[in-house]
Amino acid sequence: MTDWQSHDIYYQFGNIGSEVGRAMKWKDTNKSRAEGAAERALELLDWSLSDSNNSKFLKEIARVREIFVNSFYGDNQYHETTESWDRYFLPYALAAKNS
């Protein structure tokens, strides 16, 4: 986790987005892989929540976690899709790549 905290929010969310994307992509076709990716996404989100460098982003991180849990494990009341998650996380991945 210490290494995780050495990275900025763009890097963190870029990586979280990769796991969220995998989880959503495999949700209906490979339950084992999907659950593994979902667990990794939640672990990374929790690490980001505990990162003191992210104090300005805590509400955003917590909200993303809440919506992801609902879309993957719950009734998907916000109607999230693999594509909508990709649209959300792509700018973070691009910013991480460019920084």
C-alpha positions in Angstrom: 0.0 0.0 0.0 2.9 2.4 0.7 3.9 2.4 -3.0 0.2 3.0 -3.9 0.3 6.2 -1.9 3.3 7.5 -3.8 1.1 7.8 -6.9 -1.3 10.7 -7.7 -5.0 10.3 -8.0 -4.8 10.1 -11.8 -2.6 7.0 -11.6 -4.7 5.5 -8.8 -8.0 6.0 -10.7 -6.5 4.9 -13.9 -5.6 1.6 -12.3 -8.9 1.3 -10.5 -10.7 1.9 -13.8 -8.8 -1.0 -15.3 -10.1 -3.3 -12.6 -13.6 -2.0 -12.7 -13.6 -2.4 -16.5 -12.4 -6.0 -16.2 -15.0 -6.8 -13.6 -17.9 -5.3 -15.6 -16.6 -6.9 -18.9 -16.5 -10.4 -17.3 -19.5 -10.1 -15.1 -21.8 -12.1 -17.3 -19.2 -14.4 -18.9 -16.6 -15.4 -16.4 -17.8 -15.0 -12.8 -14.5 -16.0 -11.2 -12.5 -13.5 -13.1 -15.1 -10.8 -12.6 -15.2 -11.3 -8.9 -11.4 -11.2 -8.7 -11.3 -7.9 -10.6 -14.1 -6.5 -8.5 -12.2 -7.4 -5.3 -9.0 -5.8 -6.6 -11.0 -2.6 -7.6 -12.5 -2.4 -4.1 -9.1 -3.0 -2.5 -7.5 -0.2 -4.6 -10.5 2.1 -3.8 -10.0 1.4 -0.1 -6.3 2.2 -0.4 -7.1 5.5 -2.2 -9.6 6.3 0.6 -6.9 5.8 3.2 -4.3 7.8 1.3 -3.9 11.1 3.1 -2.8 12.8 -0.1 -6.3 12.3 -1.4 -8.2 14.3 1.3 -9.6 16.6 -1.4 -11.1 13.6 -3.3 -12.6 11.5 -0.5 -16.2 12.2 -1.4 -15.5 11.3 -5.0 -13.7 8.1 -4.2 -16.3 7.1 -1.7 -19.1 7.8 -4.2 -17.3 5.8 -6.9 -17.0 2.9 -4.5 -20.6 3.1 -3.6 -21.8 3.1 -7.2 -19.4 0.4 -8.3 -20.6 -1.9 -5.4 -24.2 -1.2 -6.5 -23.6 -1.8 -10.2 -21.6 -5.0 -9.7 -23.2 -6.6 -6.6 -26.5 -4.8 -6.3 -29.4 -3.9 -8.5 -27.5 -1.4 -10.6 -29.9 1.4 -9.7 -27.7 3.9 -11.5 -27.8 1.9 -14.7 -24.0 1.8 -15.0 -22.5 -0.1 -18.0 -19.0 -1.2 -19.0 -19.0 1.7 -21.4 -20.1 4.3 -18.8 -17.4 3.2 -16.4 -14.9 3.4 -19.2 -16.0 6.9 -20.1 -15.6 7.9 -16.4 -12.2 6.5 -15.9 -10.6 7.1 -19.3 -9.6 10.8 -18.5 -7.8 9.6 -15.4 -5.8 7.0 -17.3 -4.9 9.6 -20.0 -3.9 12.2 -17.4 -1.7 9.5 -15.6 -0.1 8.6 -18.9 0.6 12.3 -19.7 2.0 13.2 -16.3 
